[in-house]
Amino acid sequence: MNHNAHARPSAIRRFLEAQSSSGIVLMASAMAALLIANSPLGPSYETALHAYVGPLSLGHWINDGLMAVFFLLVGLEIKREVLDGQLSTWPRRTLPGIAALGGMITPALVYLAFNRGPTAGGWAIPAATDIAFALGVIALLGNRVPASLRIFLAALAIIDDLGAVVIIALFYTAELSLPDLAGASFAVAVLVAFNWLGVRRLTPYLLVGLVLWLLVLRSGIHATLAGVILAFTIPITLTPSRSDGDMDAISPLHRLEHALHLPVGFLIVPIFGLANAGVPILGLPAGAFAAPVTLGVAAGLLVGKVAGVYGFSTLAIRLGFADAPAHAGRLQMLGVALLCGIGFTMSIFITLLAFPDDPLLQAEAKIGVLAGSLVSGGLGYTLLRFARRDAQPDRSPIEP
């Protein structure tokens, strides 16, 4: 093995460490939001989120503004992994790709089994995995989980994020403003031209990206997608060896990704959790806890995710389409599939898009997200805590 790999952690390992740590902070912010919303401070909490700061309310600045930066980081991670990381070859993409597909289809079907008519629009809520939460749980388990499974989970969640971005763009777009859409298209053309012309400084990209965000916000497409579009235009230097960390210093994508990891993981996502996880449970009607939306989301995460991820993965391995992660036993694969049922950040974000004008449906969906995520995470942790590692090293396209 290359000694440089020991001297400096690879990009995927740095990514895993950052996400794991931020997941623990996110857990704390979600708990704080729940406590505040169900305390005497609850009304002030709601009033603050609806207070206007300039043209947007504080809640909109968080969900449309700060989360655009979160989506920028998601886009950078997707581009890096697809072009120069753990998803850079088809063998590496196969198993997490099939697992992610199952993990999006099955939860949606489970949700629709509980919901018809107006509430059917929430079908995508349980289809997303929260990578920070899931990796945060795995971090608590130390070396009980093989490195190949950690990387499998990270790759699956990255593909899952890409799927969520596509779902938001296709199914949760309001009426379009053609002039603003034309302006946004021109901004994208400028960003692509920067890339073709070899512009390496980040400032021009970020300035045009800010204009792009404003135009997308006005166009009717959700503003956070501007972050993903901007990310896909940031240049990346393909490394001749992935253990060679020196390329990070000269690649604009690596520089920006490195700069965003800490503020996104430890500031932006916790603020989002603090602003959106505060469900006033004590003030809800009793029927909200057994409502179709609540049950559909919770069952989608707890049952649909594990059935989709584990079922599709097992089928792909048995049919010879993909190799199992190295040193991972079946119970450990099942444990990771359960962790995929933790759907906090993206699930709550899609909740806001699916039910924009109905606070009760939003609350029901959030209860489902919190309940499904809590049970999935607890069961996944318990199973991985006591499951044995596979003593036989399998051939795996996802190397630790």
C-alpha angles and dihedrals in degrees: 000000000000110000090218088068088064094043095054128021117242122250092257092052092049088049092051093049093048094047093046093053094045090050090064091051089049091054090055094049092050091052091047091052092052092049093048094047091052096045132076086273090065098097092047089049091056093043092052093052091052095045113112121240105188112313096345137050119250089253091054092048088055098043099037101027112031092034090056085066089050089052089047089059091045089053092049091051092049093049094046095048094046096047103031112003146054092322097046096107131044095242089056092048097046104079099036089041093053091043092050091049091052089045091057101040101045098049090049091053092047090051092049090051086067099036136057133164120009096002093052088087090079093069093115095054096089093038096085130081120213103227095192093052094043094049089043089060091047090051089061089059096058115194094347086096117063115243089238090063093050090053091044089054093047092049091046092050092049091053088044089055090051089052091050091051091053091047092051091049095048104035108023102049120121126213110312128240104215096201092052091043090053090050091049090050090053090050089052090050089054091051092049089049090053088054094048091047091054098246105174102178114097097213097078091049093049094047093051088042089058090053089047091053092052093048093046090048089055095040098068096249110113109272095227090069087070087071092057093046091050091049093055090057096051109106120246128196110223108228119228087214123023090215090062103097094178090086090066090073094059102036113092091208093054091046093052094043091051091048093051101045097082100040093044096044098040103029116017101042094042089050089051090050092048091050098044110028093065102108113173092226095170092059098049124102113257091245091065091075092059098032118133092249092051093047094042094053095043094046091043091057098038101037105016097048097048092044092049100043098039096036097048092042094050092047092049092050094046092048090050096245092123142008123245118251110270118269092000119135125209094256090052090052088051090050092053090048088055090051088056085068089072099101107164114134103031093034093055090044091055089046089062090051096044096050105023097157103034115079092182094056089045090053092047092050092047091051088052091049093049095044096044092045094047095050093042092049093046094049092044092051093048094049094047091044092061104024117108123239115245108257092204112079108227123208104259134184088205106072122194 
